[in-house]
Amino acid sequence: MNTLLPTSTAGSLPKPSWLAQPEKLWSPWKLHGQELIDGKRDALRVALMEQQLAGIDIVSDGEQTRQHFVTTFIEHLGGVDFEKRETVRIRDRYDASVPTVVGPVTREKPVFVEDAAFLRRQTKAPIKWALPGPMTMIDTLYDAHYKSREKLAWEFATILNQEARELEAAGIDIIQFDEPAFNVFFDEVNDWGIAALERAIEGLSCDTAVHICYGYGIKANTDWKKTLGSEWRQYEAIFPRLRESGIGMISLECQNSRVPMDLIELVRGKKVMVGAIDVASEIIESPAEVAKTLRNALRFVDADKLFPCTNCGMAPLPRHVARGKLEALTAGAEIVRRELAA
C-alpha cells in the first residue's frame, strides 16, 4: 500500500438499530431467515460506506455479520455443543456461560469466506478481516474433550489456517487474529501461544496481524484496567517473542491507556497498528490528540511501518460517536502525514 500512515479500525463498528440493539455488545439479531441474511449484507454496506466517508484507508466489514467476535466463528464448527453450557472465567476477569467442546473440533465448511467475497465486490480498497486467535478461542469455551489448553489451541490453529487461506483467496489483504488473551496468559503465550498463531498463518502470502488490546469499553474490562497501576507493561512480557515470530503486524492499545510508548521498541522492524482512538469513552478525540499519539509512536516505529488504528472494536458505541472517532483518526493521521512530507 502506497499511502503513508494508512488508517484502519481494530474490528467492530456499531450495528444499525434495525439489525441488533444499539450500544450493546453481542446483542441478539432482530431479523430472521432471509431477512437476516439480507439485513447483514445491508449493514455491511453501511459499515463500508461509513469508513469510506470518514476516509479510512484499510476497510473492514465492521463485523456486521457477527454477533460475537469469537463464538460466531466457533458456532460453525463441529465438536462444540452450544446447548451444553458451563460457567468459566474469561481472561481471569469475569464469569460467562460458554459452550462445551464435546468431541474433535472440525470445520465442515467456510465460515466468513462468502461475506469476505461480498465485501471484496463492494470496494477496491485494501481489506482487513479479523478472526479470533487460538488462545482467545480456548479461553471462551469449556473443554470436556481434549482437556488440554495447548492441544485444543493447536487444533483451532489448523482450522483457522484453513479459513485464512480461503479468505486470502477471496481477496482479503490483511488477516488479523484477535488475541486479547495474550495480555493475560504470558507464560502460555511464550510457550505455545505465538507458535499456535504461526500455525494459523502458515502458507499465507497476505499481510498478517495480531490484535492485542485491553478489551472493549465494558465494565469488566474498565474495572480490570483500574487494577493495573500507573503503567500497563503487559506487552513487555510477549513482545520479544512476537518480534521473532512470522506475524507481520502488531495491533496495540495506546490512546488514553497507560501503556509506555517505548514498549514498541521491543518489536522494532514489525508493522505496528497504533491504537490512537479510545473505545472506552464516548468523548471524540480531536485530530490534534490523535496526531500527538502518532508522533509519540513515531519515536519507536518507522513511519512506513506505522498504521493508525483504534484501540479495539467500537460495537458498543453510539453510531454518531463511532463516526466522529473515525473522522478524527483520519484527520489526525493527515496532520502527521503533512508534517512528515515537510
Salt bridges, closest charged atoms under 4 A:
ASP42 OD1 - ARG45 NH1 2.89
GLU50 OE2 - ARG319 NH2 3.72
GLU50 OE1 - ARG323 NE 2.85
ASP57 OD2 - ARG337 NH2 3.01
ASP61 OD2 - ARG66 NH2 3.05
ASP95 OD1 - ARG89 NH1 3.26
ASP115 OD1 - ARG41 NE 3.49
ASP139 OD1 - ARG149 NH1 3.79
GLU163 OE1 - ARG107 NE 2.91
GLU166 OE2 - ARG107 NH2 3.18
ASP173 OD2 - ARG120 NH1 3.04
GLU188 OE1 - ARG149 NH2 2.98
GLU198 OE1 - ARG241 NH2 3.32
GLU202 OE1 - ARG199 NH1 3.35
ASP207 OD2 - LYS271 NZ 3.27
ASP223 OD2 - LYS219 NZ 2.59
ASP223 OD1 - LYS226 NZ 3.91
GLU231 OE1 - ARG233 NH1 2.78
GLU236 OE2 - ARG233 NH2 3.04
GLU253 OE2 - LYS225 NZ 3.11
GLU265 OE1 - ARG268 NH2 3.04
GLU285 OE1 - LYS325 NZ 2.98
ASP302 OD1 - ARG268 NH1 3.15
GLU334 OE1 - ARG337 NH1 2.88
GLU334 OE2 - ARG338 NH1 3.89
GLU339 OE1 - ARG295 NE 2.88
